[in-house]
Amino acid sequence: MNEPTDSGLAAMMEKFWNSLQGLTANTENSGAREVVASTGVMVADTLNYYYNSLKSVQTDIGNQINVKANEINLLISSIDQLNQQISKVEPHGNIPNELYDKRDLLVDSLSQLVSINVKNVIPTDYGKASDVATGLYNIELMQEDGSSYVPPINLVSVNQTGMLGTSKVEVSYDKSTGMVDGVKFGSKTLTEYKFSGELSGLINSFGYKKGDGTIGGTYPDMLQKLDNMATAFVNEFNAIHKQGYALGASETSTLNFFEIEPGKGAAESIKVNSEILKDPSLIAAGGSSGGASGDNENAKLLADLKKKAFSDYSTKDQNSKELTGTFDTYYSGIIGELGVDSQSAQKNLSNSVVLATSVNQNRDSVSSVSLDEEMTDMIRFQQAYNASARMMTMMDEMLDKIINGMGTVGR
């Protein structure tokens, strides 16, 4: 959102409001009118840039969803194949440690994409399996609070009778909106994405269709707020503009100052009327006395829009009902909320990294090789070798003395 900067929307709006104030003092000045037109273009360009930038990031996130779904399916299939290989080795009393390690690495990767619970299952009819055999992995999809779905959703299904198969992940999209409208795990379709991991994070960012038909998600919400704000502003500004008089005109203006492309939103397509850009004298600054030189009544109304609350707009529509405060304060609220959400996400990330690191260290202390411990053992073994070597040297010298030195007395 590029805030706060000199090129952000807040700065552009401040320049636009100032240009309107300048117009109220010099309605007949062509330079003041050109400044209003040019700063209006800057406002329009900034809104277009914000919308298109957010839309571009949203599209990139959407492209990742199917990539992650395919990655999940590949991991599930690979884990299932390793289960099958392990099931052919363990019943003979062998321990396939290499297969265990490969399977655990795949499970680690899968746990980053969706939240899972892994259960070791040793089938009833499993031959002469060793007591230390880990058995087969049953992998269950879990909700973000750690609870199971009802009925349970197994990505890799195993029970006491053996392997039962896998559940393929498929993401479906709503044709009218392009948003996610469901994720299918096997025969179970979820429309609420309350499982942790990258897949749900991408979906909640990209956007999804709710049960009531509305759209949820981080980027759709931000784009909607931006568009609602821009639409309300454009409609009200144009309504005030069309009730005024252009310079030297005898009738009220029929021109919109801002234009929106048909079929597109305000934030995406807002631009300044091309006729006004060609001839800034068409800006309707005059009021009741027509377009007489020095008449600034309508220019004041346009400038006063800065202080006007959305609730006082005469052009309110369904989408603008949620807008509160003035244009500037509402936009500041959007940026403030975005900053708080960003800070919260960064703190959650930091805390999660600490917890994950701690868990990995605890696991590594049991299952992995400690370089410090290995170095300590190397030093201990080296010293033991040196001590043994010195003992052998001493014994060799003693034997040499006894064998070669005894019986030579009196020579």
Protein Blocks (a to p, Z undefined) as FASTA:
>chain_A
ZZacfkbmklmmmmmmmmmmmmmmmmmlmklmmmmmmmmmmmmmmmmmmmmmmmmmmmmm
mmmmmmmmmmmmmmmmmmmmmmmmmmmmmmnopacfklmmmmmmmmmmmmmmpccddddd
ddfblojadfklgbjaddddddfkopacdddddfbdcdfkbcebdcdddddddfklopaf
bdcehjaccfbdcbgcjklmmmmmnopcdfkopacdjklmmmmmmmmmmmmmmmmmmmmm
mmmccehiabdcfbdfbdcdehiafklmgccdfklmmmmmlpcfbcflojaehiaklmmm
mmmmmmpcfklpckbcfklmmpgcjfklmmmmmmmmmmmmmmmmmmmmmmmmmmmmmmmm
mmmmmmmccfklmmmmmmmmmmmmmmmmmmmmmmmmmmmmmmmmgopgoZZ
